[in-house]
């Protein structure tokens, strides 16, 4: 019997050695992408996830134009939906979670994930993690129920030890539920919050809205809290009713964008809290809700417009106990500085304008100072280096500001360099005058406690409030000037 050469006998083994990895590779490739809808490979229309193979976190799942139910916990790498149509994932079994290791979700048509979503790798317990949600330009990638008023499931992280960021583009709807996230960046399109959606521990969640992007909401009477708002995009109310946006500032930051509303009866109320300074620089903020500064300092370096909602009569600003208002911008609203609230005009020294400085605008506003308000007035070398609050309208003194003796209101004069105080330095200027309650006043010494002022008092002088020497100092100054004049006359 003739024996085949060793080289020929090795061929079947060699072929088998090559084919097995290729077969495994092919099988792996088929398991990577599951496409549903119609007669395509993988899920069929209305198939449930319990009918599919188990996933190990390496699978990139694509769902076509159909609906499926999540009947068990699943662990995948990424999710793509739509295929030009609609795709839905619903929680078929209550409590089932969809874990997406990469955090990448892309939706080309309208889509909804109405199940608890966990992002990240459960085996990674530290470092930074970024999830990317890409929605369509028409329709939206929606997290949560499509039913109005339904509180949907939320987003959680695979391990709480990671620092977690969600980046959105296109149209993404956060429809109910809680997102456990440290930072949100809206790069384009919009992120819309509805059905009492919120951020877990909002006082620790920072938000960046890039230019051209938008944060909007449909939660009337539902406050949304973030730790910071930055970027150059827009915050927009697109739902009837009033919505409160609250910034709990723990660190100084700046928002260069716009706070607005879609139309009448869709109002935004703004609240600042915390301990840091939040600076607004946009020139066309036209929201029409009330602004409350309960903590920290709101530095207005842009323009807050009068607002065009005829149904809203109170669009006022309130500087409350522990809060501060400063900047070099323009606020075309009535402003109230309440007991414990602080005025800090300027960025360093500078002028804060209340009212409309446009020629011929005709808008008049009121600045109301309550007993116990605080004023930090800074000055430096030169008459131009002084703080000033300029009111295009009236300054209203509400309470007892004229009774002799130390008053509850404190004016702190702060020298920033080589400056010196001058008699007649202006603390407040007005275009229409000063009211004691409802009574016009043009003169009188105020009982404000002027600190670090070397004997200066505050007094009404026509339409302004200015610094004057205390009465005893003024009398001595007059006597000294008189003695000098007499001595001069005698020498002649």
FITI-695394 format. One record per residue (C-alpha): residue number from 1; residue in one letter; chain; x, y negated, z negated. Coordinates in nm, 3 decimals, m for minus. Layout:
REM residues N
 fikol segu nuvex      xx      yy      zz
   NUM    a     A       X       Y       Z
...
REM end
This chain:
REM residues 492
 fikol segu nuvex      xx      yy      zz
     1    x     A   0.000   0.000   0.000
     2    x     A   0.129  m0.332   0.105
     3    x     A   0.156  m0.586  m0.171
     4    x     A   0.094  m0.952  m0.093
     5    x     A   0.382  m1.181  m0.149
     6    x     A   0.389  m1.354  m0.484
     7    x     A   0.332  m1.687  m0.312
     8    x     A   0.003  m1.563  m0.160
     9    x     A  m0.114  m1.393  m0.480
    10    x     A  m0.074  m1.728  m0.658
    11    x     A  m0.321  m1.910  m0.426
    12    x     A  m0.653  m1.800  m0.596
    13    x     A  m0.518  m1.894  m0.937
    14    x     A  m0.396  m2.226  m0.802
    15    x     A  m0.733  m2.297  m0.638
    16    x     A  m0.914  m2.208  m0.960
    17    x     A  m0.680  m2.429  m1.159
    18    x     A  m0.759  m2.723  m0.929
    19    x     A  m1.131  m2.659  m0.892
    20    x     A  m1.218  m2.631  m1.261
    21    x     A  m1.105  m2.987  m1.351
    22    x     A  m1.285  m3.119  m1.041
    23    x     A  m1.605  m2.941  m1.144
    24    x     A  m1.573  m3.078  m1.495
    25    x     A  m1.500  m3.423  m1.353
    26    x     A  m1.809  m3.400  m1.132
    27    x     A  m2.023  m3.290  m1.425
    28    x     A  m1.892  m3.573  m1.636
    29    x     A  m1.962  m3.821  m1.359
    30    x     A  m2.322  m3.700  m1.331
    31    x     A  m2.366  m3.745  m1.707
    32    x     A  m2.236  m4.098  m1.701
    33    x     A  m2.527  m4.262  m1.520
    34    x     A  m2.890  m4.167  m1.556
    35    x     A  m3.130  m4.338  m1.317
    36    x     A  m3.506  m4.327  m1.366
    37    x     A  m3.805  m4.404  m1.149
    38    x     A  m3.933  m4.212  m0.850
    39    x     A  m3.757  m3.898  m0.739
    40    x     A  m3.405  m4.007  m0.835
    41    x     A  m3.161  m3.814  m1.046
    42    x     A  m3.212  m3.827  m1.423
    43    x     A  m3.530  m3.956  m1.587
    44    x     A  m3.852  m3.971  m1.399
    45    x     A  m4.118  m4.233  m1.460
    46    x     A  m4.248  m4.214  m1.817
    47    x     A  m3.991  m3.952  m1.918
    48    x     A  m3.887  m3.972  m2.282
    49    x     A  m3.536  m3.979  m2.419
    50    x     A  m3.589  m3.654  m2.605
    51    x     A  m3.595  m3.479  m2.266
    52    x     A  m3.244  m3.592  m2.178
    53    x     A  m2.905  m3.456  m2.280
    54    x     A  m2.739  m3.586  m2.593
    55    x     A  m2.509  m3.884  m2.546
    56    x     A  m2.173  m3.935  m2.712
    57    x     A  m2.122  m4.310  m2.672
    58    x     A  m1.939  m4.284  m2.338
    59    x     A  m2.247  m4.295  m2.114
    60    x     A  m2.333  m4.605  m1.912
    61    x     A  m2.708  m4.579  m1.873
    62    x     A  m2.907  m4.727  m1.587
    63    x     A  m3.287  m4.731  m1.607
    64    x     A  m3.496  m4.798  m1.299
    65    x     A  m3.839  m4.952  m1.261
    66    x     A  m4.029  m4.751  m1.521
    67    x     A  m4.103  m4.709  m1.891
    68    x     A  m3.953  m4.461  m2.134
    69    x     A  m3.991  m4.381  m2.503
    70    x     A  m3.706  m4.347  m2.749
    71    x     A  m3.803  m4.036  m2.945
    72    x     A  m3.469  m3.983  m3.120
    73    x     A  m3.156  m4.176  m3.212
    74    x     A  m2.932  m4.223  m2.908
    75    x     A  m2.568  m4.336  m2.878
    76    x     A  m2.466  m4.483  m2.541
    77    x     A  m2.192  m4.713  m2.413
    78    x     A  m2.393  m4.969  m2.209
    79    x     A  m2.739  m5.025  m2.071
    80    x     A  m2.850  m5.161  m1.734
    81    x     A  m3.216  m5.202  m1.650
    82    x     A  m3.451  m5.324  m1.384
    83    x     A  m3.311  m5.234  m1.048
    84    x     A  m3.512  m5.526  m0.916
    85    x     A  m3.825  m5.420  m1.106
    86    x     A  m3.936  m5.381  m1.466
    87    x     A  m3.796  m5.138  m1.721
    88    x     A  m3.914  m5.079  m2.075
    89    x     A  m3.777  m4.886  m2.369
    90    x     A  m4.024  m4.832  m2.649
    91    x     A  m3.980  m4.667  m2.987
    92    x     A  m4.167  m4.343  m2.933
    93    x     A  m4.077  m4.222  m3.282
    94    x     A  m4.079  m4.483  m3.556
    95    x     A  m3.732  m4.557  m3.688
    96    x     A  m3.548  m4.431  m3.380
    97    x     A  m3.243  m4.645  m3.301
    98    x     A  m3.051  m4.711  m2.984
    99    x     A  m2.680  m4.760  m3.054
   100    x     A  m2.488  m4.938  m2.777
   101    x     A  m2.116  m4.904  m2.836
   102    x     A  m1.992  m5.174  m2.595
   103    x     A  m2.278  m5.409  m2.674
   104    x     A  m2.330  m5.475  m2.303
   105    x     A  m2.693  m5.498  m2.186
   106    x     A  m2.778  m5.617  m1.834
   107    x     A  m3.129  m5.668  m1.699
   108    x     A  m3.192  m5.755  m1.333
   109    x     A  m3.572  m5.763  m1.361
   110    x     A  m3.805  m5.815  m1.656
   111    x     A  m3.723  m5.566  m1.928
   112    x     A  m3.807  m5.494  m2.287
   113    x     A  m3.629  m5.302  m2.561
   114    x     A  m3.889  m5.251  m2.830
   115    x     A  m3.674  m5.041  m3.060
   116    x     A  m3.413  m5.105  m3.325
   117    x     A  m3.080  m5.172  m3.155
   118    x     A  m2.744  m5.109  m3.323
   119    x     A  m2.437  m5.259  m3.159
   120    x     A  m2.078  m5.143  m3.187
   121    x     A  m1.883  m4.830  m3.262
   122    x     A  m1.966  m4.672  m3.599
   123    x     A  m1.605  m4.553  m3.619
   124    x     A  m1.462  m4.909  m3.603
   125    x     A  m1.484  m5.084  m3.937
   126    x     A  m1.300  m5.413  m3.886
   127    x     A  m1.200  m5.674  m3.630
   128    x     A  m1.408  m5.882  m3.390
   129    x     A  m1.694  m5.745  m3.181
   130    x     A  m1.866  m5.923  m2.892
   131    x     A  m2.192  m5.811  m2.735
   132    x     A  m2.296  m5.946  m2.394
   133    x     A  m2.665  m5.974  m2.306
   134    x     A  m2.728  m6.070  m1.942
   135    x     A  m3.087  m6.145  m1.850
   136    x     A  m3.248  m6.223  m1.513
   137    x     A  m3.310  m6.573  m1.375
   138    x     A  m3.680  m6.485  m1.331
   139    x     A  m3.846  m6.295  m1.613
   140    x     A  m3.639  m6.205  m1.918
   141    x     A  m3.444  m5.943  m2.105
   142    x     A  m3.667  m5.908  m2.409
   143    x     A  m3.588  m5.765  m2.750
   144    x     A  m3.904  m5.681  m2.942
   145    x     A  m4.271  m5.623  m2.873
   146    x     A  m4.454  m5.789  m2.589
   147    x     A  m4.759  m5.836  m2.813
   148    x     A  m4.816  m6.192  m2.934
   149    x     A  m4.761  m6.225  m3.307
   150    x     A  m4.604  m5.881  m3.342
   151    x     A  m4.289  m5.870  m3.552
   152    x     A  m4.051  m5.665  m3.344
   153    x     A  m3.742  m5.468  m3.442
   154    x     A  m3.410  m5.644  m3.457
   155    x     A  m3.038  m5.608  m3.400
   156    x     A  m2.792  m5.471  m3.652
   157    x     A  m2.422  m5.394  m3.641
   158    x     A  m2.273  m5.048  m3.651
   159    x     A  m2.040  m5.154  m3.932
   160    x     A  m2.091  m5.467  m4.145
   161    x     A  m1.714  m5.512  m4.177
   162    x     A  m1.686  m5.650  m3.824
   163    x     A  m1.718  m6.013  m3.722
   164    x     A  m2.004  m6.005  m3.474
   165    x     A  m2.078  m6.233  m3.175
   166    x     A  m2.363  m6.218  m2.923
   167    x     A  m2.308  m6.394  m2.589
   168    x     A  m2.619  m6.446  m2.376
   169    x     A  m2.664  m6.548  m2.013
   170    x     A  m2.973  m6.568  m1.797
   171    x     A  m3.309  m6.550  m1.975
   172    x     A  m3.310  m6.357  m2.302
   173    x     A  m3.607  m6.344  m2.539
   174    x     A  m3.567  m6.268  m2.908
   175    x     A  m3.928  m6.166  m2.971
   176    x     A  m3.957  m6.094  m3.340
   177    x     A  m3.725  m5.917  m3.577
   178    x     A  m3.395  m6.011  m3.736
   179    x     A  m3.058  m6.040  m3.565
   180    x     A  m2.766  m5.967  m3.797
   181    x     A  m2.504  m6.180  m3.621
   182    x     A  m2.221  m6.415  m3.718
   183    x     A  m2.209  m6.624  m3.399
   184    x     A  m2.436  m6.677  m3.098
   185    x     A  m2.314  m6.835  m2.774
   186    x     A  m2.562  m6.921  m2.499
   187    x     A  m2.351  m6.962  m2.186
   188    x     A  m2.633  m7.012  m1.931
   189    x     A  m3.007  m6.977  m1.898
   190    x     A  m3.196  m6.969  m2.225
   191    x     A  m3.232  m6.783  m2.551
   192    x     A  m3.595  m6.802  m2.662
   193    x     A  m3.699  m6.717  m3.019
   194    x     A  m4.058  m6.604  m3.078
   195    x     A  m4.284  m6.418  m3.320
   196    x     A  m4.097  m6.526  m3.635
   197    x     A  m3.762  m6.408  m3.501
   198    x     A  m3.472  m6.511  m3.722
   199    x     A  m3.105  m6.463  m3.795
   200    x     A  m3.009  m6.258  m4.097
   201    x     A  m2.854  m6.492  m4.350
   202    x     A  m2.898  m6.787  m4.115
   203    x     A  m2.689  m7.008  m4.340
   204    x     A  m2.389  m6.808  m4.213
   205    x     A  m2.478  m6.787  m3.842
   206    x     A  m2.315  m7.040  m3.610
   207    x     A  m2.456  m7.127  m3.268
   208    x     A  m2.294  m7.269  m2.955
   209    x     A  m2.512  m7.385  m2.664
   210    x     A  m2.300  m7.452  m2.356
   211    x     A  m2.383  m7.732  m2.110
   212    x     A  m2.677  m7.633  m1.891
   213    x     A  m2.798  m7.370  m2.139
   214    x     A  m3.093  m7.385  m2.375
   215    x     A  m3.222  m7.263  m2.710
   216    x     A  m3.602  m7.270  m2.717
   217    x     A  m3.868  m7.124  m2.939
   218    x     A  m4.231  m7.026  m2.971
   219    x     A  m4.258  m7.015  m3.350
   220    x     A  m4.482  m7.297  m3.468
   221    x     A  m4.425  m7.367  m3.837
   222    x     A  m4.145  m7.109  m3.846
   223    x     A  m3.808  m7.261  m3.946
   224    x     A  m3.488  m7.139  m3.784
   225    x     A  m3.165  m7.183  m3.981
   226    x     A  m2.807  m7.182  m3.855
   227    x     A  m2.480  m7.278  m4.022
   228    x     A  m2.361  m7.487  m3.727
   229    x     A  m2.483  m7.612  m3.390
   230    x     A  m2.218  m7.702  m3.132
   231    x     A  m2.186  m7.732  m2.754
   232    x     A  m2.345  m7.954  m2.490
   233    x     A  m2.671  m7.776  m2.410
   234    x     A  m3.028  m7.837  m2.525
   235    x     A  m3.253  m7.741  m2.815
   236    x     A  m3.607  m7.745  m2.673
   237    x     A  m3.954  m7.694  m2.818
   238    x     A  m4.174  m7.515  m2.564
   239    x     A  m4.458  m7.409  m2.794
   240    x     A  m4.752  m7.609  m2.926
   241    x     A  m4.717  m7.703  m3.293
   242    x     A  m4.419  m7.815  m3.496
   243    x     A  m4.099  m7.615  m3.529
   244    x     A  m3.823  m7.689  m3.782
   245    x     A  m3.460  m7.648  m3.684
   246    x     A  m3.237  m7.644  m3.993
   247    x     A  m2.859  m7.680  m3.994
   248    x     A  m2.694  m7.573  m4.318
   249    x     A  m2.352  m7.724  m4.257
   250    x     A  m2.065  m7.563  m4.443
   251    x     A  m1.793  m7.708  m4.216
   252    x     A  m1.770  m8.030  m4.013
   253    x     A  m1.881  m7.984  m3.653
   254    x     A  m2.025  m8.175  m3.353
   255    x     A  m2.318  m8.118  m3.116
   256    x     A  m2.281  m8.304  m2.785
   257    x     A  m2.610  m8.189  m2.636
   258    x     A  m2.974  m8.290  m2.670
   259    x     A  m3.262  m8.211  m2.906
   260    x     A  m3.588  m8.246  m2.716
   261    x     A  m3.934  m8.101  m2.648
   262    x     A  m4.116  m7.987  m2.338
   263    x     A  m4.417  m8.215  m2.371
   264    x     A  m4.666  m8.365  m2.617
   265    x     A  m4.786  m8.150  m2.908
   266    x     A  m4.465  m7.943  m2.893
   267    x     A  m4.263  m8.099  m3.170
   268    x     A  m3.927  m8.040  m3.331
   269    x     A  m3.856  m8.129  m3.692
   270    x     A  m3.489  m8.148  m3.785
   271    x     A  m3.335  m8.076  m4.125
   272    x     A  m2.972  m8.100  m4.232
   273    x     A  m2.851  m7.931  m4.549
   274    x     A  m2.520  m7.809  m4.685
   275    x     A  m2.208  m8.003  m4.780
   276    x     A  m2.031  m8.091  m4.454
   277    x     A  m2.071  m8.349  m4.176
   278    x     A  m2.272  m8.277  m3.862
   279    x     A  m2.210  m8.526  m3.580
   280    x     A  m2.459  m8.582  m3.295
   281    x     A  m2.326  m8.755  m2.983
   282    x     A  m2.596  m8.714  m2.718
   283    x     A  m2.770  m9.030  m2.597
   284    x     A  m3.122  m8.903  m2.527
   285    x     A  m3.254  m8.713  m2.828
   286    x     A  m3.632  m8.752  m2.794
   287    x     A  m3.780  m8.494  m3.030
   288    x     A  m4.076  m8.631  m3.225
   289    x     A  m4.080  m8.446  m3.557
   290    x     A  m3.960  m8.581  m3.892
   291    x     A  m3.588  m8.569  m3.973
   292    x     A  m3.482  m8.480  m4.327
   293    x     A  m3.124  m8.504  m4.449
   294    x     A  m3.125  m8.298  m4.769
   295    x     A  m2.752  m8.233  m4.795
   296    x     A  m2.428  m8.304  m4.613
   297    x     A  m2.392  m8.606  m4.382
   298    x     A  m2.559  m8.653  m4.046
   299    x     A  m2.332  m8.878  m3.841
   300    x     A  m2.529  m9.027  m3.551
   301    x     A  m2.286  m9.134  m3.278
   302    x     A  m2.542  m9.107  m3.000
   303    x     A  m2.895  m9.242  m2.951
   304    x     A  m3.220  m9.111  m3.094
   305    x     A  m3.496  m9.242  m2.869
   306    x     A  m3.832  m9.366  m2.990
   307    x     A  m4.004  m9.052  m2.866
   308    x     A  m4.299  m9.040  m2.628
   309    x     A  m4.553  m8.818  m2.809
   310    x     A  m4.854  m9.046  m2.858
   311    x     A  m5.015  m8.790  m3.092
   312    x     A  m4.734  m8.829  m3.346
   313    x     A  m4.730  m9.144  m3.559
   314    x     A  m4.459  m9.042  m3.806
   315    x     A  m4.121  m8.970  m3.647
   316    x     A  m3.925  m9.114  m3.938
   317    x     A  m3.588  m9.019  m4.082
   318    x     A  m3.548  m8.949  m4.455
   319    x     A  m3.213  m8.953  m4.634
   320    x     A  m3.290  m8.757  m4.949
   321    x     A  m3.108  m8.684  m5.274
   322    x     A  m2.768  m8.534  m5.186
   323    x     A  m2.787  m8.627  m4.818
   324    x     A  m2.597  m8.891  m4.623
   325    x     A  m2.646  m9.087  m4.300
   326    x     A  m2.362  m9.246  m4.103
   327    x     A  m2.219  m9.298  m3.758
   328    x     A  m2.192  m9.571  m3.496
   329    x     A  m2.497  m9.481  m3.287
   330    x     A  m2.855  m9.596  m3.261
   331    x     A  m3.164  m9.455  m3.434
   332    x     A  m3.486  m9.592  m3.287
   333    x     A  m3.701  m9.468  m3.573
   334    x     A  m3.803  m9.586  m3.919
   335    x     A  m3.548  m9.476  m4.179
   336    x     A  m3.604  m9.419  m4.552
   337    x     A  m3.310  m9.391  m4.792
   338    x     A  m3.451  m9.233  m5.105
   339    x     A  m3.314  m9.206  m5.458
   340    x     A  m2.982  m9.020  m5.442
   341    x     A  m2.954  m9.059  m5.064
   342    x     A  m2.640  m9.226  m4.927
   343    x     A  m2.572  m9.461  m4.637
   344    x     A  m2.224  m9.418  m4.485
   345    x     A  m2.221  m9.633  m4.167
   346    x     A  m1.939  m9.591  m3.916
   347    x     A  m1.698  m9.306  m3.852
   348    x     A  m1.443  m9.496  m4.051
   349    x     A  m1.554  m9.861  m4.044
   350    x     A  m1.830  m9.927  m3.794
   351    x     A  m2.185 m10.039  m3.723
   352    x     A  m2.491  m9.813  m3.750
   353    x     A  m2.785  m9.963  m3.560
   354    x     A  m3.148  m9.892  m3.650
   355    x     A  m3.376  m9.995  m3.366
   356    x     A  m3.344 m10.046  m2.991
   357    x     A  m3.059 m10.272  m2.883
   358    x     A  m3.174 m10.274  m2.519
   359    x     A  m3.254 m10.623  m2.395
   360    x     A  m3.627 m10.690  m2.405
   361    x     A  m3.723 m10.353  m2.557
   362    x     A  m3.959 m10.508  m2.813
   363    x     A  m3.920 m10.211  m3.048
   364    x     A  m3.907 m10.300  m3.418
   365    x     A  m3.825 m10.050  m3.693
   366    x     A  m3.804 m10.060  m4.071
   367    x     A  m3.522  m9.954  m4.300
   368    x     A  m3.665  m9.882  m4.645
   369    x     A  m3.432  m9.867  m4.945
   370    x     A  m3.572  m9.697  m5.253
   371    x     A  m3.450  m9.759  m5.609
   372    x     A  m3.146  m9.542  m5.672
   373    x     A  m3.014  m9.529  m5.315
   374    x     A  m2.636  m9.521  m5.262
   375    x     A  m2.419  m9.715  m5.018
   376    x     A  m2.056  m9.642  m4.931
   377    x     A  m1.930  m9.963  m4.766
   378    x     A  m1.579  m9.946  m4.621
   379    x     A  m1.356 m10.235  m4.521
   380    x     A  m1.004 m10.290  m4.393
   381    x     A  m0.788 m10.574  m4.271
   382    x     A  m0.978 m10.827  m4.059
   383    x     A  m1.342 m10.937  m4.051
   384    x     A  m1.421 m10.688  m3.772
   385    x     A  m1.309 m10.397  m3.988
   386    x     A  m1.621 m10.383  m4.203
   387    x     A  m1.909 m10.140  m4.224
   388    x     A  m2.253 m10.271  m4.133
   389    x     A  m2.607 m10.141  m4.108
   390    x     A  m2.787 m10.354  m3.850
   391    x     A  m3.167 m10.335  m3.847
   392    x     A  m3.357 m10.448  m3.539
   393    x     A  m3.666 m10.510  m3.748
   394    x     A  m3.718 m10.541  m4.122
   395    x     A  m3.529 m10.421  m4.427
   396    x     A  m3.780 m10.321  m4.695
   397    x     A  m3.677 m10.312  m5.063
   398    x     A  m3.914 m10.062  m5.223
   399    x     A  m3.912 m10.072  m5.603
   400    x     A  m3.752 m10.312  m5.849
   401    x     A  m3.435 m10.446  m5.687
   402    x     A  m3.431 m10.794  m5.840
   403    x     A  m3.468 m10.753  m6.218
   404    x     A  m3.150 m10.866  m6.395
   405    x     A  m2.924 m10.603  m6.547
   406    x     A  m2.757 m10.299  m6.397
   407    x     A  m2.974 m10.139  m6.135
   408    x     A  m2.999  m9.774  m6.036
   409    x     A  m2.869  m9.839  m5.683
   410    x     A  m2.492  m9.813  m5.648
   411    x     A  m2.283  m9.991  m5.383
   412    x     A  m1.928  m9.857  m5.363
   413    x     A  m1.681 m10.087  m5.188
   414    x     A  m1.398  m9.881  m5.038
   415    x     A  m1.075 m10.046  m4.919
   416    x     A  m0.922  m9.837  m4.639
   417    x     A  m0.593 m10.023  m4.623
   418    x     A  m0.483 m10.383  m4.668
   419    x     A  m0.826 m10.544  m4.656
   420    x     A  m0.959 m10.803  m4.895
   421    x     A  m1.318 m10.891  m4.977
   422    x     A  m1.462 m11.218  m4.852
   423    x     A  m1.754 m11.418  m4.989
   424    x     A  m2.039 m11.358  m4.746
   425    x     A  m1.927 m11.014  m4.625
   426    x     A  m2.245 m10.865  m4.476
   427    x     A  m2.372 m10.530  m4.602
   428    x     A  m2.701 m10.534  m4.406
   429    x     A  m2.819 m10.755  m4.121
   430    x     A  m3.171 m10.775  m3.980
   431    x     A  m3.343 m10.945  m3.688
   432    x     A  m3.677 m11.005  m3.860
   433    x     A  m3.601 m11.039  m4.229
   434    x     A  m3.607 m10.877  m4.570
   435    x     A  m3.919 m10.773  m4.760
   436    x     A  m3.956 m10.718  m5.133
   437    x     A  m4.231 m10.464  m5.098
   438    x     A  m4.460 m10.655  m4.862
   439    x     A  m4.336 m11.003  m4.959
   440    x     A  m4.075 m11.178  m4.744
   441    x     A  m3.766 m11.299  m4.935
   442    x     A  m3.478 m11.514  m4.816
   443    x     A  m3.268 m11.545  m5.131
   444    x     A  m3.200 m11.380  m5.468
   445    x     A  m2.934 m11.174  m5.642
   446    x     A  m2.995 m10.799  m5.635
   447    x     A  m2.949 m10.580  m5.940
   448    x     A  m2.736 m10.329  m5.749
   449    x     A  m2.433 m10.192  m5.927
   450    x     A  m2.144 m10.304  m5.704
   451    x     A  m1.841 m10.090  m5.786
   452    x     A  m1.474 m10.164  m5.706
   453    x     A  m1.578 m10.513  m5.602
   454    x     A  m1.375 m10.734  m5.841
   455    x     A  m1.679 m10.915  m5.971
   456    x     A  m1.887 m10.927  m5.653
   457    x     A  m2.263 m10.898  m5.645
   458    x     A  m2.508 m10.829  m5.360
   459    x     A  m2.760 m11.099  m5.270
   460    x     A  m3.024 m11.179  m5.009
   461    x     A  m2.911 m11.458  m4.779
   462    x     A  m3.170 m11.534  m4.512
   463    x     A  m3.200 m11.224  m4.292
   464    x     A  m2.889 m11.059  m4.440
   465    x     A  m2.768 m10.897  m4.760
   466    x     A  m2.419 m11.022  m4.841
   467    x     A  m2.149 m11.007  m5.108
   468    x     A  m2.130 m11.303  m5.348
   469    x     A  m1.921 m11.362  m5.663
   470    x     A  m2.091 m11.297  m5.994
   471    x     A  m2.251 m11.616  m6.131
   472    x     A  m1.985 m11.675  m6.402
   473    x     A  m1.704 m11.641  m6.151
   474    x     A  m1.881 m11.878  m5.914
   475    x     A  m1.922 m12.140  m6.191
   476    x     A  m1.553 m12.120  m6.280
   477    x     A  m1.466 m12.151  m5.913
   478    x     A  m1.676 m12.468  m5.884
   479    x     A  m1.516 m12.619  m6.202
   480    x     A  m1.165 m12.538  m6.074
   481    x     A  m1.238 m12.694  m5.737
   482    x     A  m1.383 m13.003  m5.911
   483    x     A  m1.076 m13.046  m6.138
   484    x     A  m0.847 m13.013  m5.839
   485    x     A  m1.043 m13.282  m5.654
   486    x     A  m1.029 m13.525  m5.955
   487    x     A  m0.653 m13.472  m5.999
   488    x     A  m0.603 m13.539  m5.631
   489    x     A  m0.802 m13.861  m5.654
   490    x     A  m0.597 m13.978  m5.958
   491    x     A  m0.267 m13.919  m5.778
   492    x     A  m0.384 m14.153  m5.506
REM end
